[in-house]
Each structure stands twice: as structure tokens, then as C-alpha cells.
Amino acid sequence: MILVILCLAAFFVAFTNGANANFKGVASLYGSGTTTLRQAALWGTATTFAGSLAALFLTSGLLIAFRGRGIVPDELVASPEFVCAVAIGGALTSFLATRFGFPVSTTHALVGALLGAGLAGNGEVRFAALGSNFLYPLFFSPAVAAVAGAVVYLTLKSLRLAPDHRTPLLDTLHFLSAGAASFARGLNDTPKMVALLLAVPGLGVHWAFVIVAVAIAMGGLLDIDRVAETLGKKITGMNPGQGFAASLVTAGLVTTASLHSLPVSTTHVSVGSLLGMGMASRQARWRKVAEILFAWVSTVPCGALLAALAYVILVRC
């Protein structure tokens, strides 16, 4: 029974990841008026799916990191109840954020779930390893993205490569950069959820990647509208050239992180690059940014609490 719950929970966390995160790479396409919400969602989902499958060959380091080894004792990592609690905590956190339209980090949700399930399991959590391997890259990435977003936009503007109006060349480059950002998101996020399915006996790693890739795509196609409006319209105003600058930064940073097995959040990078561009163009909408920051701060403790509760219930049942 516990393995059935684990499979369902892992599928659910991948589905909620797609619903909350698939639009992050293509938000600038919609926000700048380059394409419609639905077309952007289809492009983002297709390129994310491709990245999810490519992750099998390119980002195995993240698969190892998110199995929890080095964070909690190995005997706890091998426990189906522990893995199931991590999946449930991460899934419920992302689900709640999606319902409220907040673009949060599934990576943060899973890190919080690892922490909560570990504390509920035997209380032995190696906080130094948790910080160096997960939290530091996650917390620094939005600041780097914001600075890069401002610098890239101002540079492109000075070179007249970020026009206010659409052109065929700009549209092509914008779609390519947004697709690259979504592909990189698939590379970075998929192994984190595949790590949960590896606790299922007899399930090959190739099938685990396919299952997670399909679940992410389903979430992106069926439940994306609330987060899409937040990312595309509510963080900052943007024209096509500004949107392209933000998309270029997201693609570059997430791709670099993925190929170096750094567990950054595409959410933080995408929002950071949009905010940096918005600050440079003086169009940032600070009230919505403050709401998103509050959601980010609460993601880790929410994931930890839900995972701890799930672990206690699973062990006692």
C-alpha cells in the first residue's frame, strides 16, 4: 500500500510542478504580447518535456542529490515512508501555491519536505550539507538573476537590440530563448522528482523519467492559468524587447546551473530576471513582488510541516 501511495504522490508532485512552473520560461512571450497565453503554454510545455527527457543523460548529479543522501541518515533515505512523506509535502505545498496563483519553487518545497520528514523521522538532519548543497544556490539565484536582467536589458537597449515593437527577427529570437529557458527548466527540475520514484522496487530509471516528464506536461497543459497571469502580467510591464532580455537571462542562468548540477529554482531565476528588467525600465509592480517574496519565504517551512505530518501519519497507519 505504501508503494502505491508513493507512486501517486510522486506523480502528483510532478503534476503540480508542471502547473506551477511550466509557464516560467515563456512568461515574457505572453507578458510582452508576443503570443497568447495558450500558445505560450504549449511552447513552454513542449520544450519542458524535451528537457525532462534530456535530463536522463545530462543532469544525473541532481538525481543523486535529491535522494537525500548526506542530508539524513542512509537508513532513513531507504524508508518508503520517508520518501513518500517528502513527495506528499512537496506536492501539497506546490498545489496550494498554484491555487493562489503564486509562482513558488518546487525545489524549495522538496528541500523543506526533506527537512521536515528528516526531523520527524529521527531528528538527524545535517544542516551544513543542506545549506551548501541546496539553500545557498536557491537563495542567491534570484539576486543574480535580477542584476543580470537589468544589465542585459540596458546593454541590449544601448545596442538597439531590444526594440519596443515586434519584428520577425525579434519574435524568432524571443521564442528560441523562451524555449531554451523551458528546456533548461526540464533539465533542472525533472531529476528532483525522479529521485522520489527510485524508491519503487523494479521501476527502471528510464521509465521514472518518462513518468515524471508526462506528469509535468499534464500539469502544464491542464492547470496553468493562475500562475501564468501572475508571471506574465503582474510582476512588471514589458514590451517585446524587454521580454526578450528577461527570457535570455533566464535561459542562460538555468542552463548553466543545470549542466553544473546546481539545484536552482527556475521560479526564482525567472521572477528575478523579470524584476531586474522591470527595475531598469521602471515598470516593476512592487506590491505583487512583495506578495511573491512572502510566498517564497513560506515555501520551505510549509513543505517541512506538511512532510513531517505526512511522515507521522504514514508510520502510525
PyMOL commands that set and color helices and strands:
alter all, ss='L'
color gray80, all
select helices_A, chain A and resi 2-21+27-31+37-58+60-65+74-77+80-99+106-121+127-158+168-197+205-222+225-234+240-259+266-281+286-316
alter helices_A, ss='H'
color red, helices_A
deselect
rebuild
show_as cartoon
